[in-house]
Amino acid sequence: MRTLHALTLCLAISGCKSCTSKKPSEAPVDAGVGITPIKVATNDIKAPKEQPKAGLVDDAQTAVALIAKGYAAIPDKVRPIRPEDARARKGLGQAMSGFRYALTGDDKLMLVPQSPPKLPPHTIVRSQVLGLNEASITLRVPNPGGTAAMATGKVMIGKIKPTSTHIKRARLNAIERIAKQSRGSGQIIPVSTTTPRVEDGILMLEVNARVFRDGSP
């Protein structure tokens, strides 16, 4: 009887060894199958990385951000009417329609704002700059083309507190400088205006614009 039990135990042990010996042979097959999807997934990840880059380049070539700003004195009490908002909307309309300019032979400049179109839906962002309320509107539009130009507008204010009128004059001064640099006649579209600053009693800001000279292709 003992001999029978011993023989049965030996057969069981040898059977287990044969089972375990079969499992390692399957492991390399499973591992091989698992490697292939990982490589494919890596290749799939690389492909989308190139697509956004191409999209960004196309978007940069076909769209431009118009940035219009308006300013007003900070009231003592909060009022429902905000003059800076209306001035920012007016600036956006001027940025969309542009200015006609002509420089005569005696260097006399004629600058006429064009009728602004109906404004599309937009969002106003408010802040405070130089002790004034600032309203800013950013609107992405199709690239108008033209020749890029930039000029710094300057207005002497001394120790006087800056006002919205000073900023308006500085912006107009920058547009006039762009017109004089361009010579001849044509149209100027002011694309954006930087935040005004005061240095040595001079209020300054930069205007980036697109110029379309008459007769240019």
C-alpha positions in Angstrom: 0.0 0.0 0.0 2.8 2.4 0.9 4.5 1.5 -2.4 1.3 2.5 -4.3 1.1 5.8 -2.5 4.7 6.6 -3.2 4.3 5.7 -6.9 1.2 8.0 -7.1 3.1 10.9 -5.5 6.0 10.6 -7.9 3.6 10.6 -10.9 1.9 13.8 -9.5 5.2 15.5 -9.1 6.4 14.6 -12.5 3.1 15.8 -14.0 3.4 19.2 -12.3 6.9 19.6 -13.7 5.7 18.9 -17.2 3.0 21.5 -16.8 5.4 24.2 -15.6 7.8 23.4 -18.3 5.1 24.2 -20.9 4.3 27.7 -19.6 7.7 29.3 -20.3 7.4 28.3 -23.9 4.2 30.4 -24.2 5.6 33.5 -22.5 7.9 34.6 -25.4 4.9 34.3 -27.8 2.7 36.5 -25.6 5.5 39.0 -25.2 6.1 39.1 -28.9 2.5 39.9 -29.6 2.5 42.7 -26.9 5.5 44.5 -28.4 3.9 45.2 -31.7 1.0 47.4 -30.5 3.4 49.5 -28.4 5.5 50.4 -31.5 2.4 51.2 -33.5 1.1 53.4 -30.7 4.4 55.3 -30.6 4.2 55.9 -34.3 0.6 57.0 -34.0 1.6 59.6 -31.4 4.2 61.1 -33.6 1.9 61.8 -36.5 -0.5 64.2 -34.6 2.5 66.2 -33.4 3.1 67.4 -36.9 -0.5 68.3 -37.7 -0.9 71.1 -35.1 2.3 72.7 -36.3 1.0 72.9 -39.8 -2.3 74.3 -38.5 -0.6 77.0 -36.5 1.4 78.1 -39.5 -1.7 78.3 -41.7 -3.6 80.2 -39.0 -0.8 82.7 -38.5 -0.8 83.4 -42.3 -4.6 83.7 -42.7 -5.6 85.4 -39.4 -4.6 88.6 -37.6 -5.6 89.8 -34.1 -7.1 93.4 -34.1 -6.6 95.0 -30.7 -8.5 98.1 -29.9 -8.4 100.0 -26.6 -10.4 102.8 -25.0 -9.6 104.9 -21.9 -11.6 107.0 -19.5 -11.1 108.6 -16.1 -11.9 106.4 -13.1 -15.2 107.7 -11.6 -15.7 108.3 -7.9 -18.7 106.0 -8.0 -19.4 103.0 -10.2 -21.5 104.0 -13.2 -23.5 101.8 -15.6 -22.2 103.8 -18.6 -18.5 103.2 -19.4 -17.0 105.7 -21.8 -13.9 103.5 -22.2 -16.1 100.7 -23.6 -17.6 103.0 -26.3 -14.1 104.3 -27.2 -12.7 100.8 -27.5 -15.6 99.9 -29.9 -14.9 103.0 -31.9 -11.3 102.0 -32.1 -12.2 98.6 -33.3 -14.4 100.1 -36.0 -11.5 102.3 -37.1 -9.2 99.2 -37.1 -11.6 97.4 -39.4 -12.2 100.2 -41.8 -8.9 102.0 -41.7 -7.8 105.5 -42.6 -7.3 107.1 -46.0 -4.1 109.1 -46.3 -2.5 111.3 -48.8 0.8 113.2 -48.6 1.0 116.2 -50.9 4.2 117.6 -52.5 4.6 120.2 -49.7 4.5 117.4 -47.1 1.0 118.3 -46.0 -0.8 115.2 -44.7 -4.4 114.5 -45.2 -5.8 111.7 -42.9 -9.5 110.7 -43.1 -11.0 107.9 -41.1 -13.3 105.6 -43.1 -16.9 104.8 -42.1 -16.7 101.8 -39.6 -18.7 98.7 -40.4 -21.1 97.0 -38.1 -19.1 95.4 -35.3 -19.2 91.6 -34.9 -19.8 90.0 -31.5 -16.8 90.8 -29.2 -15.7 90.6 -25.6 -14.4 93.6 -23.6 -11.6 93.1 -21.1 -11.3 95.8 -18.5 -8.3 96.9 -16.4 -6.6 100.1 -15.2 -3.5 101.8 -16.6 -1.8 105.1 -15.6 -4.7 105.8 -13.3 -7.3 105.3 -16.1 -9.9 102.7 -16.8 -8.9 100.7 -19.9 -11.2 98.6 -22.1 -9.6 96.3 -24.6 -11.1 94.3 -27.4 -9.3 91.6 -29.3 -10.8 90.3 -32.5 -9.3 87.7 -34.9 -9.9 88.6 -38.6 -8.7 87.3 -41.9 -5.2 88.5 -42.8 -5.7 91.8 -44.7 -2.3 91.6 -46.3 -0.5 94.9 -47.1 2.9 96.1 -45.8 3.6 95.9 -42.1 4.5 99.2 -40.4 5.1 100.4 -36.9 5.6 103.8 -35.3 5.8 105.3 -31.8 3.3 108.1 -31.0 4.5 110.8 -28.6 2.7 113.6 -26.7 4.4 115.9 -24.2 2.4 116.0 -21.0 5.1 117.0 -18.4 3.9 116.4 -14.9 0.2 116.4 -15.9 -1.8 113.3 -15.2 -2.4 111.4 -18.4 -5.9 111.6 -19.9 -7.8 109.7 -22.5 -7.3 112.7 -24.8 -3.6 112.5 -24.5 -3.7 108.8 -25.4 -5.9 109.5 -28.4 -3.4 112.2 -29.6 -0.5 109.8 -29.2 -2.3 107.1 -31.2 -3.1 109.6 -34.0 0.5 110.9 -33.9 1.7 107.3 -34.5 -0.7 106.8 -37.5 0.5 110.1 -39.0 4.1 109.0 -38.7 3.3 105.8 -40.5 1.6 107.8 -43.3 4.6 110.1 -43.7 6.9 107.1 -43.8 4.8 105.4 -46.4 4.6 108.5 -48.6 2.2 108.9 -51.5 -1.4 107.9 -50.8 -3.3 104.9 -49.7 -4.9 103.3 -46.8 -3.7 102.5 -43.2 -5.3 99.8 -41.1 -4.2 100.2 -37.4 -3.9 96.6 -36.3 -2.9 97.0 -32.6 -1.8 99.6 -30.1 0.5 98.9 -27.1 -0.2 99.9 -23.6 0.6 103.7 -23.1 3.5 104.6 -20.9 5.1 107.8 -19.6 8.9 108.5 -19.9 10.5 111.8 -18.9 7.1 113.6 -19.2 6.3 112.1 -22.6 3.3 109.9 -23.1 4.3 107.2 -25.6 2.7 104.1 -27.3 3.3 102.0 -30.4 0.9 101.4 -33.2 1.3 98.4 -35.5 -0.5 98.8 -38.9 -0.9 97.5 -42.4 -0.3 99.9 -45.3 -1.9 99.7 -48.7 -0.4 102.2 -51.1 -2.4 103.3 -54.1 -1.1 101.6 -57.2 0.6 98.7 -55.4 -0.3 95.2 -56.5 
